[in-house]
Structures are given as C-alpha cells and as structure tokens.
Amino acid sequence: MNRGGYFRVAGHTPRTVVGDRLNYDGTVIYASVVRELFARMPDLEPLYREQFSYSDDELPYVVFGSFLIPVLETALETHDAERVMSICAYLEEVATNANADARLEELLRVGLGEWLSGTALEAEVAPYLGEQTRRISRHVPGLATQRTLLRAEQARRNPISRLLDRFRR
C-alpha cells in the first residue's frame, strides 16, 4: 500500500489511500465523513474554519453537532430549501453507508437523532429527510413537536409562571 495509490483486496471495492486514512471509492466512511461533507459543500469549509479556528481537528461529532446542525437550523429558519436539500441529501448518503459502518450509525443517531427528538423545527425538516436517515436516526414523526407542546403546557401550569402572568397583566 503506497500513499496516494490504489490497492485491491479480492472481492472488495478498491480503496484509495488518502493521507493516513482509507476512503472507499464511492462511499462515505467515518474517517472521511467530514472531508466528504466539505467536498460536497465546499462553501461550508471556510465557515467551519472561521468558527472553529482554535482547533485543527475535524472531529465528526463536533462538526455534526456544533456546526452542521446549526447550519441546517439556519437554513430551515431562512427557508433556504436548496441548502436544506443538500444537507439532507448528504445525511441520506451517510445513513446509507452507515449500514456498513457502526461508527457512522452512532454519529447519526447521536448527532442528528438527538437533535430531531427535541427540535422545534422537526416539522420543517421532516419532509427533506430520506428513508435511511429516518431509520438510522430513529426519527419518530411528531415526537419533538409533542415534547415542545408538553414543555409549554408544563411551563404554563407552573405556579410561579401563573403568578408572574398575573403581574404582567
């Protein structure tokens, strides 16, 4: 195996050596998930570098949870359908490849699934999510909306909130 070269294992897809990481041709793997994200959406990389200039590491959980999800939220709030579709298409590709990569599956389950289960933007993002993304992230339609309504109802019933509301009137 030489850097930048190809090697083939009988019965397997050819792999490319890129730096110290292997990238299966045509697939996304955990080791390359961030690099693939920036390759598919190159305009995101400078934004990431600006926000996370203190770190040279591109840790997948940080990139997904602290960068990609907020970018997706902003796109949903500003009705940037093109950005939402491109992010969701990438997430679907990652989810499809997660069937063969447990670390990718866990990344989506934690990085996306936890956000989906509590976001007020669930109804807006749901139509853009692919079948594999929904399955891997364990998305339950309406769950986040129900949780948001329940929290609002609990806050409304809170005795301190009711007392404060009387003074506001």
N, CA and C atoms as an extended XYZ file, in Angstrom:
507
Properties=species:S:1:pos:R:3:atomname:S:1:resname:S:1:resid:I:1 pbc="F F F"
N         0.859       -1.162        0.000 N   MET     1
C         0.000        0.000        0.000 CA  MET     1
C         0.902        1.220        0.000 C   MET     1
N         0.737        2.081       -0.999 N   ASN     2
C         1.535        3.303       -1.053 CA  ASN     2
C         0.636        4.523       -0.995 C   ASN     2
N         1.132        5.621       -0.447 N   ARG     3
C         0.328        6.831       -0.302 CA  ARG     3
C        -0.120        7.337       -1.664 C   ARG     3
N        -1.433        7.629       -1.753 N   GLY     4
C        -1.971        8.155       -2.996 CA  GLY     4
C        -2.252        7.081       -4.023 C   GLY     4
N        -1.888        5.820       -3.753 N   GLY     5
C        -2.109        4.755       -4.706 CA  GLY     5
C        -3.363        3.967       -4.405 C   GLY     5
N        -3.578        2.949       -5.197 N   TYR     6
C        -4.745        2.097       -5.016 CA  TYR     6
C        -4.283        0.718       -4.613 C   TYR     6
N        -5.113        0.012       -3.918 N   PHE     7
C        -4.878       -1.400       -3.700 CA  PHE     7
C        -6.212       -2.104       -3.685 C   PHE     7
N        -6.201       -3.352       -4.001 N   ARG     8
C        -7.432       -4.112       -4.132 CA  ARG     8
C        -7.315       -5.394       -3.317 C   ARG     8
N        -8.386       -5.670       -2.582 N   VAL     9
C        -8.494       -6.930       -1.862 CA  VAL     9
C        -9.549       -7.729       -2.608 C   VAL     9
N        -9.276       -8.970       -2.886 N   ALA    10
C       -10.182       -9.790       -3.672 CA  ALA    10
C       -11.604       -9.718       -3.144 C   ALA    10
N       -12.547       -9.400       -4.028 N   GLY    11
C       -13.957       -9.373       -3.677 CA  GLY    11
C       -14.415       -8.088       -3.015 C   GLY    11
N       -13.550       -7.086       -2.884 N   HIS    12
C       -13.902       -5.842       -2.219 CA  HIS    12
C       -13.736       -4.655       -3.171 C   HIS    12
N       -14.384       -3.575       -2.855 N   THR    13
C       -14.272       -2.344       -3.613 CA  THR    13
C       -12.851       -1.807       -3.500 C   THR    13
N       -12.275       -1.265       -4.591 N   PRO    14
C       -10.937       -0.684       -4.476 CA  PRO    14
C       -10.942        0.461       -3.463 C   PRO    14
N        -9.839        0.615       -2.746 N   ARG    15
C        -9.731        1.680       -1.760 CA  ARG    15
C        -8.598        2.606       -2.157 C   ARG    15
N        -8.757        3.878       -1.836 N   THR    16
C        -7.749        4.873       -2.110 CA  THR    16
C        -7.113        5.277       -0.796 C   THR    16
N        -5.795        5.349       -0.787 N   VAL    17
C        -5.107        5.806        0.401 CA  VAL    17
C        -4.994        7.322        0.303 C   VAL    17
N        -5.574        8.021        1.274 N   VAL    18
C        -5.512        9.476        1.317 CA  VAL    18
C        -4.915        9.836        2.665 C   VAL    18
N        -3.694       10.323        2.672 N   GLY    19
C        -3.031       10.586        3.946 CA  GLY    19
C        -2.907        9.286        4.706 C   GLY    19
N        -3.364        9.280        5.931 N   ASP    20
C        -3.314        8.060        6.738 CA  ASP    20
C        -4.647        7.354        6.779 C   ASP    20
N        -5.609        7.819        6.006 N   ARG    21
C        -6.959        7.262        6.061 CA  ARG    21
C        -7.314        6.588        4.753 C   ARG    21
N        -8.115        5.552        4.864 N   LEU    22
C        -8.615        4.865        3.687 CA  LEU    22
C        -9.987        5.406        3.344 C   LEU    22
N       -10.227        5.679        2.095 N   ASN    23
C       -11.529        6.142        1.647 CA  ASN    23
C       -12.007        5.189        0.567 C   ASN    23
N       -13.079        4.457        0.864 N   TYR    24
C       -13.627        3.542       -0.121 CA  TYR    24
C       -14.221        4.357       -1.243 C   TYR    24
N       -13.858        4.023       -2.458 N   ASP    25
C       -14.368        4.765       -3.608 CA  ASP    25
C       -15.881        4.670       -3.667 C   ASP    25
N       -16.534        5.831       -3.740 N   GLY    26
C       -17.982        5.868       -3.865 CA  GLY    26
C       -18.740        5.746       -2.567 C   GLY    26
N       -18.058        5.712       -1.430 N   THR    27
C       -18.757        5.603       -0.160 CA  THR    27
C       -18.218        6.626        0.824 C   THR    27
N       -18.973        6.837        1.877 N   VAL    28
C       -18.543        7.687        2.982 CA  VAL    28
C       -18.250        6.766        4.149 C   VAL    28
N       -17.098        6.947        4.767 N   ILE    29
C       -16.753        6.177        5.954 CA  ILE    29
C       -16.530        7.164        7.097 C   ILE    29
N       -16.535        6.661        8.308 N   TYR    30
C       -16.395        7.531        9.476 CA  TYR    30
C       -15.142        8.400        9.385 C   TYR    30
N       -14.034        7.805        8.989 N   ALA    31
C       -12.764        8.536        8.928 CA  ALA    31
C       -12.788        9.667        7.914 C   ALA    31
N       -13.697        9.611        6.939 N   SER    32
C       -13.728       10.640        5.895 CA  SER    32
C       -15.017       11.446        5.874 C   SER    32
N       -15.889       11.264        6.862 N   VAL    33
C       -17.213       11.887        6.824 CA  VAL    33
C       -17.129       13.418        6.772 C   VAL    33
N       -16.192       14.003        7.493 N   VAL    34
C       -16.051       15.462        7.492 CA  VAL    34
C       -15.451       15.922        6.169 C   VAL    34
N       -14.421       15.246        5.727 N   ARG    35
C       -13.780       15.595        4.446 CA  ARG    35
C       -14.789       15.498        3.303 C   ARG    35
N       -15.631       14.463        3.318 N   GLU    36
C       -16.652       14.295        2.281 CA  GLU    36
C       -17.704       15.397        2.350 C   GLU    36
N       -18.075       15.815        3.563 N   LEU    37
C       -19.032       16.908        3.731 CA  LEU    37
C       -18.500       18.164        3.055 C   LEU    37
N       -17.247       18.522        3.333 N   PHE    38
C       -16.668       19.731        2.766 CA  PHE    38
C       -16.400       19.584        1.268 C   PHE    38
N       -16.188       18.375        0.792 N   ALA    39
C       -16.017       18.157       -0.649 CA  ALA    39
C       -17.341       18.365       -1.384 C   ALA    39
N       -18.445       17.954       -0.782 N   ARG    40
C       -19.760       18.099       -1.410 CA  ARG    40
C       -20.337       19.508       -1.251 C   ARG    40
N       -19.978       20.173       -0.161 N   MET    41
C       -20.457       21.542        0.089 CA  MET    41
C       -19.256       22.415        0.461 C   MET    41
N       -18.432       22.756       -0.536 N   PRO    42
C       -17.180       23.466       -0.240 CA  PRO    42
C       -17.370       24.832        0.416 C   PRO    42
N       -18.523       25.453        0.251 N   ASP    43
C       -18.752       26.757        0.879 CA  ASP    43
C       -18.873       26.662        2.392 C   ASP    43
N       -19.080       25.455        2.925 N   LEU    44
C       -19.189       25.279        4.373 CA  LEU    44
C       -17.821       25.249        5.067 C   LEU    44
N       -16.801       24.810        4.356 N   GLU    45
C       -15.492       24.672        4.998 CA  GLU    45
C       -14.947       25.995        5.537 C   GLU    45
N       -14.984       27.095        4.771 N   PRO    46
C       -14.488       28.361        5.348 CA  PRO    46
C       -15.299       28.812        6.569 C   PRO    46
N       -16.606       28.567        6.562 N   LEU    47
C       -17.434       28.898        7.718 CA  LEU    47
C       -16.998       28.097        8.941 C   LEU    47
N       -16.745       26.816        8.718 N   TYR    48
C       -16.287       25.960        9.814 CA  TYR    48
C       -14.935       26.446       10.336 C   TYR    48
N       -14.006       26.708        9.429 N   ARG    49
C       -12.657       27.152        9.824 CA  ARG    49
C       -12.728       28.456       10.620 C   ARG    49
N       -13.628       29.338       10.228 N   GLU    50
C       -13.780       30.612       10.927 CA  GLU    50
C       -14.330       30.398       12.342 C   GLU    50
N       -15.345       29.564       12.465 N   GLN    51
C       -15.972       29.328       13.770 CA  GLN    51
C       -15.112       28.490       14.706 C   GLN    51
N       -14.335       27.574       14.135 N   PHE    52
C       -13.551       26.651       14.952 CA  PHE    52
C       -12.059       26.810       14.671 C   PHE    52
N       -11.606       28.046       14.560 N   SER    53
C       -10.204       28.332       14.236 CA  SER    53
C        -9.253       27.877       15.345 C   SER    53
N        -9.765       27.676       16.545 N   TYR    54
C        -8.930       27.264       17.674 CA  TYR    54
C        -8.535       25.799       17.596 C   TYR    54
N        -9.134       25.039       16.682 N   SER    55
C        -8.857       23.603       16.621 CA  SER    55
C        -8.496       23.181       15.207 C   SER    55
N        -7.442       22.407       15.089 N   ASP    56
C        -7.059       21.862       13.785 CA  ASP    56
C        -7.760       20.549       13.504 C   ASP    56
N        -8.332       19.941       14.546 N   ASP    57
C        -9.005       18.658       14.401 CA  ASP    57
C       -10.407       18.849       13.839 C   ASP    57
N       -10.794       17.955       12.968 N   GLU    58
C       -12.152       17.931       12.424 CA  GLU    58
C       -12.844       16.694       12.988 C   GLU    58
N       -13.271       16.800       14.223 N   LEU    59
C       -13.914       15.671       14.882 CA  LEU    59
C       -15.360       15.562       14.412 C   LEU    59
N       -15.764       14.412       13.905 N   PRO    60
C       -17.113       14.267       13.340 CA  PRO    60
C       -18.240       14.697       14.270 C   PRO    60
N       -18.170       14.360       15.558 N   TYR    61
C       -19.250       14.736       16.472 CA  TYR    61
C       -19.321       16.247       16.654 C   TYR    61
N       -18.174       16.903       16.657 N   VAL    62
C       -18.143       18.365       16.775 CA  VAL    62
C       -18.674       18.996       15.498 C   VAL    62
N       -18.220       18.513       14.367 N   VAL    63
C       -18.658       19.077       13.084 CA  VAL    63
C       -20.162       18.895       12.910 C   VAL    63
N       -20.680       17.721       13.221 N   PHE    64
C       -22.120       17.488       13.067 CA  PHE    64
C       -22.922       18.267       14.105 C   PHE    64
N       -22.593       18.108       15.372 N   GLY    65
C       -23.403       18.684       16.434 CA  GLY    65
C       -23.260       20.173       16.627 C   GLY    65
N       -22.055       20.697       16.477 N   SER    66
C       -21.819       22.112       16.743 CA  SER    66
C       -21.744       22.961       15.491 C   SER    66
N       -21.692       22.332       14.335 N   PHE    67
C       -21.599       23.108       13.104 CA  PHE    67
C       -22.711       22.774       12.106 C   PHE    67
N       -22.794       21.525       11.675 N   LEU    68
C       -23.739       21.172       10.614 CA  LEU    68
C       -25.194       21.335       11.043 C   LEU    68
N       -25.538       20.905       12.243 N   ILE    69
C       -26.921       21.048       12.722 CA  ILE    69
C       -27.311       22.525       12.827 C   ILE    69
N       -26.466       23.408       13.397 N   PRO    70
C       -26.819       24.833       13.387 CA  PRO    70
C       -26.950       25.426       11.976 C   PRO    70
N       -26.128       24.964       11.035 N   VAL    71
C       -26.262       25.426        9.651 CA  VAL    71
C       -27.607       24.969        9.096 C   VAL    71
N       -27.988       23.732        9.386 N   LEU    72
C       -29.283       23.212        8.952 CA  LEU    72
C       -30.421       24.006        9.591 C   LEU    72
N       -30.311       24.317       10.878 N   GLU    73
C       -31.341       25.112       11.555 CA  GLU    73
C       -31.490       26.487       10.910 C   GLU    73
N       -30.376       27.136       10.628 N   THR    74
C       -30.408       28.457        9.982 CA  THR    74
C       -31.063       28.362        8.613 C   THR    74
N       -30.722       27.334        7.857 N   ALA    75
C       -31.317       27.145        6.530 CA  ALA    75
C       -32.826       26.930        6.639 C   ALA    75
N       -33.256       26.177        7.629 N   LEU    76
C       -34.695       25.952        7.833 CA  LEU    76
C       -35.394       27.247        8.229 C   LEU    76
N       -34.781       28.014        9.122 N   GLU    77
C       -35.388       29.262        9.595 CA  GLU    77
C       -35.464       30.321        8.499 C   GLU    77
N       -34.487       30.314        7.589 N   THR    78
C       -34.463       31.306        6.500 CA  THR    78
C       -35.106       30.775        5.220 C   THR    78
N       -35.663       29.578        5.303 N   HIS    79
C       -36.346       28.938        4.158 CA  HIS    79
C       -35.409       28.764        2.957 C   HIS    79
N       -34.165       28.398        3.239 N   ASP    80
C       -33.175       28.126        2.198 CA  ASP    80
C       -33.304       26.653        1.801 C   ASP    80
N       -34.280       26.376        0.951 N   ALA    81
C       -34.592       24.989        0.572 CA  ALA    81
C       -33.414       24.295       -0.098 C   ALA    81
N       -32.648       25.021       -0.882 N   GLU    82
C       -31.508       24.416       -1.567 CA  GLU    82
C       -30.475       23.904       -0.563 C   GLU    82
N       -30.177       24.704        0.453 N   ARG    83
C       -29.216       24.299        1.483 CA  ARG    83
C       -29.772       23.117        2.279 C   ARG    83
N       -31.044       23.185        2.655 N   VAL    84
C       -31.662       22.092        3.421 CA  VAL    84
C       -31.606       20.796        2.610 C   VAL    84
N       -31.940       20.875        1.323 N   MET    85
C       -31.919       19.676        0.478 CA  MET    85
C       -30.509       19.113        0.342 C   MET    85
N       -29.504       19.986        0.195 N   SER    86
C       -28.141       19.482        0.033 CA  SER    86
C       -27.635       18.826        1.317 C   SER    86
N       -27.948       19.419        2.464 N   ILE    87
C       -27.530       18.809        3.733 CA  ILE    87
C       -28.250       17.486        3.947 C   ILE    87
N       -29.545       17.460        3.709 N   CYS    88
C       -30.315       16.226        3.908 CA  CYS    88
C       -29.911       15.138        2.916 C   CYS    88
N       -29.543       15.525        1.694 N   ALA    89
C       -29.054       14.544        0.716 CA  ALA    89
C       -27.738       13.935        1.206 C   ALA    89
N       -26.873       14.775        1.760 N   TYR    90
C       -25.618       14.261        2.306 CA  TYR    90
C       -25.881       13.344        3.502 C   TYR    90
N       -26.786       13.752        4.387 N   LEU    91
C       -27.130       12.912        5.540 CA  LEU    91
C       -27.688       11.561        5.093 C   LEU    91
N       -28.461       11.560        4.014 N   GLU    92
C       -29.004       10.304        3.489 CA  GLU    92
C       -27.881        9.414        2.962 C   GLU    92
N       -26.909       10.026        2.304 N   GLU    93
C       -25.765        9.254        1.821 CA  GLU    93
C       -24.982        8.662        2.995 C   GLU    93
N       -24.772        9.458        4.028 N   VAL    94
C       -24.089        8.967        5.224 CA  VAL    94
C       -24.898        7.835        5.853 C   VAL    94
N       -26.218        8.010        5.945 N   ALA    95
C       -27.084        6.981        6.534 CA  ALA    95
C       -27.039        5.686        5.731 C   ALA    95
N       -27.013        5.800        4.429 N   THR    96
C       -26.933        4.615        3.573 CA  THR    96
C       -25.629        3.864        3.841 C   THR    96
N       -24.533        4.607        3.964 N   ASN    97
C       -23.239        3.984        4.235 CA  ASN    97
C       -23.111        3.516        5.681 C   ASN    97
N       -23.946        4.048        6.565 N   ALA    98
C       -23.906        3.651        7.974 CA  ALA    98
C       -24.342        2.208        8.164 C   ALA    98
N       -25.008        1.633        7.180 N   ASN    99
C       -25.396        0.226        7.267 CA  ASN    99
C       -24.176       -0.676        7.373 C   ASN    99
N       -23.029       -0.188        6.865 N   ALA   100
C       -21.805       -0.988        6.895 CA  ALA   100
C       -20.753       -0.400        7.834 C   ALA   100
N       -21.078        0.677        8.540 N   ASP   101
C       -20.098        1.346        9.397 CA  ASP   101
C       -20.787        1.760       10.701 C   ASP   101
N       -20.546        1.024       11.757 N   ALA   102
C       -21.216        1.261       13.039 CA  ALA   102
C       -20.916        2.648       13.607 C   ALA   102
N       -19.717        3.172       13.332 N   ARG   103
C       -19.387        4.500       13.856 CA  ARG   103
C       -20.195        5.588       13.156 C   ARG   103
N       -20.453        5.414       11.867 N   LEU   104
C       -21.318        6.360       11.152 CA  LEU   104
C       -22.736        6.289       11.699 C   LEU   104
N       -23.192        5.072       11.958 N   GLU   105
C       -24.538        4.892       12.503 CA  GLU   105
C       -24.678        5.612       13.842 C   GLU   105
N       -23.685        5.450       14.697 N   GLU   106
C       -23.716        6.102       16.010 CA  GLU   106
C       -23.636        7.629       15.866 C   GLU   106
N       -22.844        8.110       14.926 N   LEU   107
C       -22.740        9.548       14.668 CA  LEU   107
C       -24.099       10.125       14.298 C   LEU   107
N       -24.816        9.465       13.418 N   LEU   108
C       -26.143        9.948       13.030 CA  LEU   108
C       -27.142        9.818       14.164 C   LEU   108
N       -27.073        8.721       14.889 N   ARG   109
C       -28.013        8.504       15.984 CA  ARG   109
C       -27.839        9.577       17.055 C   ARG   109
N       -26.600        9.929       17.365 N   VAL   110
C       -26.337       10.933       18.394 CA  VAL   110
C       -26.409       12.341       17.801 C   VAL   110
N       -25.662       12.580       16.733 N   GLY   111
C       -25.560       13.921       16.166 CA  GLY   111
C       -26.838       14.455       15.567 C   GLY   111
N       -27.606       13.602       14.950 N   LEU   112
C       -28.851       14.028       14.309 CA  LEU   112
C       -30.074       13.573       15.094 C   LEU   112
N       -30.069       12.330       15.520 N   GLY   113
C       -31.243       11.757       16.194 CA  GLY   113
C       -31.637       12.497       17.451 C   GLY   113
N       -30.663       12.866       18.268 N   GLU   114
C       -30.989       13.596       19.498 CA  GLU   114
C       -31.526       14.984       19.190 C   GLU   114
N       -30.970       15.619       18.168 N   TRP   115
C       -31.480       16.937       17.761 CA  TRP   115
C       -32.915       16.811       17.251 C   TRP   115
N       -33.169       15.806       16.412 N   LEU   116
C       -34.510       15.610       15.851 CA  LEU   116
C       -35.558       15.358       16.926 C   LEU   116
N       -35.167       14.698       17.992 N   SER   117
C       -36.149       14.354       19.028 CA  SER   117
C       -36.537       15.538       19.902 C   SER   117
N       -35.872       16.690       19.732 N   GLY   118
C       -36.195       17.817       20.582 CA  GLY   118
C       -36.298       19.162       19.888 C   GLY   118
N       -36.136       19.190       18.586 N   THR   119
C       -36.139       20.477       17.890 CA  THR   119
C       -37.543       20.968       17.567 C   THR   119
N       -37.710       22.264       17.646 N   ALA   120
C       -38.975       22.876       17.245 CA  ALA   120
C       -39.103       22.916       15.722 C   ALA   120
N       -38.018       22.608       15.022 N   LEU   121
C       -38.014       22.642       13.554 CA  LEU   121
C       -38.280       21.272       12.936 C   LEU   121
N       -38.703       20.330       13.752 N   GLU   122
C       -38.920       18.965       13.268 CA  GLU   122
C       -39.888       18.911       12.082 C   GLU   122
N       -40.997       19.605       12.177 N   ALA   123
C       -41.998       19.569       11.104 CA  ALA   123
C       -41.443       20.138        9.799 C   ALA   123
N       -40.539       21.110        9.906 N   GLU   124
C       -39.955       21.719        8.707 CA  GLU   124
C       -38.920       20.817        8.044 C   GLU   124
N       -38.128       20.100        8.853 N   VAL   125
C       -37.060       19.278        8.293 CA  VAL   125
C       -37.551       17.896        7.856 C   VAL   125
N       -38.597       17.391        8.469 N   ALA   126
C       -39.062       16.022        8.209 CA  ALA   126
C       -39.291       15.694        6.731 C   ALA   126
N       -39.911       16.588        5.941 N   PRO   127
C       -40.130       16.237        4.533 CA  PRO   127
C       -38.842       16.048        3.720 C   PRO   127
N       -37.744       16.607        4.209 N   TYR   128
C       -36.474       16.524        3.486 CA  TYR   128
C       -35.646       15.307        3.867 C   TYR   128
N       -35.989       14.647        4.958 N   LEU   129
C       -35.209       13.509        5.425 CA  LEU   129
C       -35.498       12.271        4.594 C   LEU   129
N       -34.435       11.574        4.238 N   GLY   130
C       -34.588       10.347        3.480 CA  GLY   130
C       -34.948        9.176        4.369 C   GLY   130
N       -35.333        8.085        3.749 N   GLU   131
C       -35.769        6.893        4.483 CA  GLU   131
C       -34.677        6.336        5.397 C   GLU   131
N       -33.461        6.226        4.873 N   GLN   132
C       -32.356        5.693        5.680 CA  GLN   132
C       -31.993        6.633        6.823 C   GLN   132
N       -32.054        7.941        6.577 N   THR   133
C       -31.757        8.920        7.622 CA  THR   133
C       -32.750        8.788        8.758 C   THR   133
N       -34.014        8.639        8.414 N   ARG   134
C       -35.050        8.477        9.438 CA  ARG   134
C       -34.825        7.192       10.244 C   ARG   134
N       -34.489        6.134        9.545 N   ARG   135
C       -34.309        4.842       10.207 CA  ARG   135
C       -33.095        4.870       11.134 C   ARG   135
N       -31.961        5.323       10.630 N   ILE   136
C       -30.722        5.324       11.420 CA  ILE   136
C       -30.830        6.270       12.614 C   ILE   136
N       -31.428        7.450       12.410 N   SER   137
C       -31.531        8.435       13.498 CA  SER   137
C       -32.685        8.132       14.447 C   SER   137
N       -33.452        7.100       14.119 N   ARG   138
C       -34.615        6.688       14.921 CA  ARG   138
C       -35.634        7.820       15.063 C   ARG   138
N       -35.870        8.489       13.951 N   HIS   139
C       -36.816        9.611       13.934 CA  HIS   139
C       -38.244        9.109       14.110 C   HIS   139
N       -38.948        9.702       15.057 N   VAL   140
C       -40.362        9.405       15.288 CA  VAL   140
C       -41.128       10.666       14.916 C   VAL   140
N       -41.887       10.630       13.813 N   PRO   141
C       -42.601       11.836       13.384 CA  PRO   141
C       -43.495       12.396       14.485 C   PRO   141
N       -43.373       13.685       14.717 N   GLY   142
C       -44.209       14.360       15.690 CA  GLY   142
C       -43.701       14.339       17.120 C   GLY   142
N       -42.676       13.548       17.413 N   LEU   143
C       -42.197       13.427       18.792 CA  LEU   143
C       -41.676       14.764       19.327 C   LEU   143
N       -40.844       15.444       18.561 N   ALA   144
C       -40.295       16.719       19.029 CA  ALA   144
C       -41.397       17.750       19.197 C   ALA   144
N       -42.358       17.750       18.286 N   THR   145
C       -43.478       18.692       18.384 CA  THR   145
C       -44.271       18.425       19.653 C   THR   145
N       -44.529       17.166       19.941 N   GLN   146
C       -45.242       16.806       21.173 CA  GLN   146
C       -44.464       17.230       22.407 C   GLN   146
N       -43.162       17.015       22.396 N   ARG   147
C       -42.334       17.407       23.533 CA  ARG   147
C       -42.350       18.918       23.733 C   ARG   147
N       -42.296       19.667       22.651 N   THR   148
C       -42.328       21.128       22.735 CA  THR   148
C       -43.649       21.604       23.320 C   THR   148
N       -44.749       21.031       22.855 N   LEU   149
C       -46.061       21.404       23.384 CA  LEU   149
C       -46.194       21.025       24.856 C   LEU   149
N       -45.670       19.869       25.234 N   LEU   150
C       -45.729       19.424       26.624 CA  LEU   150
C       -44.936       20.375       27.530 C   LEU   150
N       -43.739       20.767       27.083 N   ARG   151
C       -42.944       21.709       27.876 CA  ARG   151
C       -43.665       23.043       28.041 C   ARG   151
N       -44.293       23.524       26.971 N   ALA   152
C       -45.037       24.790       27.041 CA  ALA   152
C       -46.207       24.670       28.014 C   ALA   152
N       -46.905       23.548       27.969 N   GLU   153
C       -48.031       23.328       28.876 CA  GLU   153
C       -47.561       23.238       30.324 C   GLU   153
N       -46.453       22.553       30.552 N   GLN   154
C       -45.911       22.452       31.908 CA  GLN   154
C       -45.490       23.824       32.427 C   GLN   154
N       -44.883       24.627       31.575 N   ALA   155
C       -44.475       25.974       31.975 CA  ALA   155
C       -45.700       26.824       32.295 C   ALA   155
N       -46.762       26.653       31.508 N   ARG   156
C       -47.990       27.410       31.735 CA  ARG   156
C       -48.633       27.037       33.056 C   ARG   156
N       -48.538       25.773       33.433 N   ARG   157
C       -49.152       25.290       34.668 CA  ARG   157
C       -48.288       25.523       35.907 C   ARG   157
N       -47.064       25.891       35.719 N   ASN   158
C       -46.146       26.134       36.822 CA  ASN   158
C       -46.696       27.272       37.683 C   ASN   158
N       -46.824       27.075       38.990 N   PRO   159
C       -47.404       28.109       39.865 CA  PRO   159
C       -46.656       29.440       39.810 C   PRO   159
N       -45.370       29.393       39.705 N   ILE   160
C       -44.597       30.635       39.633 CA  ILE   160
C       -44.903       31.365       38.329 C   ILE   160
N       -44.999       30.630       37.232 N   SER   161
C       -45.341       31.248       35.947 CA  SER   161
C       -46.724       31.877       35.992 C   SER   161
N       -47.665       31.178       36.621 N   ARG   162
C       -49.024       31.725       36.725 CA  ARG   162
C       -49.033       33.007       37.553 C   ARG   162
N       -48.255       33.032       38.624 N   LEU   163
C       -48.176       34.219       39.464 CA  LEU   163
C       -47.548       35.389       38.700 C   LEU   163
N       -46.491       35.099       37.972 N   LEU   164
C       -45.836       36.148       37.161 CA  LEU   164
C       -46.777       36.664       36.086 C   LEU   164
N       -47.581       35.788       35.481 N   ASP   165
C       -48.529       36.202       34.454 CA  ASP   165
C       -49.561       37.178       35.025 C   ASP   165
N       -49.971       36.983       36.276 N   ARG   166
C       -50.939       37.902       36.897 CA  ARG   166
C       -50.360       39.302       37.020 C   ARG   166
N       -49.071       39.375       37.333 N   PHE   167
C       -48.436       40.696       37.484 CA  PHE   167
C       -48.187       41.351       36.132 C   PHE   167
N       -48.035       40.580       35.099 N   ARG   168
C       -47.803       41.115       33.746 CA  ARG   168
C       -49.056       41.737       33.149 C   ARG   168
N       -50.209       41.321       33.596 N   ARG   169
C       -51.461       41.805       33.013 CA  ARG   169
C       -51.755       43.164       33.436 C   ARG   169
